[in-house]
Amino acid sequence: MTPEALDALRAEASRDDYASMARLARALYETGLGPAEVLRECYGVTFPPELFVLVAGGLWRLELRARFTNQPWQPAVPPSLGGPSARINSMAATERRLLAEDPDLMPLCGIPAVAFDTPDQVVCYRLGELREGRSTVFSLARTAPAGTAVRCGDSLLEVLHGEHVRAVRRLEAQRDSPSNRGAGSVDDEEVEEEYAALERVRELRRRADACQGDAGA
């Protein structure tokens, strides 16, 4: 990768064109940069340790209560883990819409609705917050305007932890309910699976806290 070719990729890279961001990320990895440096080049901000802990943990195989976006996750995947995928997932349209409405928002994941009459949520970082060294996250209904985003936690892993705690409690309450019979009933195995997902989030938080501590040492 020549400096001229890399400069050309920088010039054409745009957040509203995932393919161009993936090409730039792959080229930056070829120069020897690591994931944190690649994302800083791509987006102009420093991302918190939790993002890289999630990627290293096998983000898309963790089976958490979240549908992760394409950016910034895919550009954070180093060559040792396969590098940025050439394919985009179904979150791409939401990412592009929110970017067009508010470029400061960086969508991270969709959170499924807890009931039929409540909307799916989207959780985001704000680039301005990241520039100030904060991992604050904001949420809004998936189809709502970007201007409705409100603060929902100090970090993504904090929010995911809360979602999984609530999911465990809902399943336990349903399992223990006298009406828990027949189709749609909840058994011990389902509750145990949700507990396992909660423990995965807790372990990720421990790793992220350790990385944060190392960075501040």
Residue, then its C-alpha position, 0 to 999 in steps of 0.5 A: m500500500t503506497p502513501e498515494a494509494l492510502d491518501a486516495l482511500r482516505a479522500e474517498a472514505s465516507r461514513d454513508d458509504y460502508a464499502s469505502m470505510a471498509r476499504l480504508a480500514r483494510a488498507l490501514y491494517e496493512t500499514g501495521l496499525g491496530p484496531a484503536e488506531v484504525l478507528r481513530e483514523c477512520y472517525g477522528v475520535t478515540f473509542p473506549p476499550e469496551l468496543f474493542v473488548l466486544v470485537a475481540g470477544g467475537l461480537w457477532r457470536l456472543e448471542l447478546r440481546a442486540r443487533f450490532t451495526n456495521q460501523p464502527w464495529q466492522p472497521a474495528v475487526p483486525p485481520s487476525l479475526g478476518g478483517p472488515s466484512a465486505r457485506i452489510n447487515s440490516m442495520a445499514a439503513t438505520e445507520r445511514r438515516l441517523l447519519a443524515e439527520d445527525p452526523d454526531l450520532m454513531p449508532l452501535c446496536g439495535i435493542p429488541a422491543v420487550a413487548f409488541d406495543t413498544p418499539d425497538q431501540v437504537v443505542c449510539y455513541r456521540l462523537g462529541e462525547l468521545r472527543e471529550g473522553r466519555s463513552t456516554v450512550f444515547s438511545l432512541a426508538r429505531t424509527a424516531p428522528a435523530g433529535t429524539a435521542v436521549r442519554c441512557g447510560d455511561s457506556l454500552l456495556e452498562v446498557l447491555h448489562g441492564e437489558h440482560v438483567r431485565a430479560v432474566r427477571r422477565l423470564e423468571a417471572q413468566r416461568d414462575s407464573p401460574s399461567n405459564r402453560g402451553a404454547g409460549s411457556v418459559d422453562d428452566e432451560e430458557v432462563e439458564e440461557e438468559y443467565a448465560a448471556l448475562e454472565r457473558v456481558r458481566e465478563l466483558r465488563r470486567r475485561a473492559d474495566a481492566c483495559q480502562g485501568d491499564a490505560g489510566a495507569 
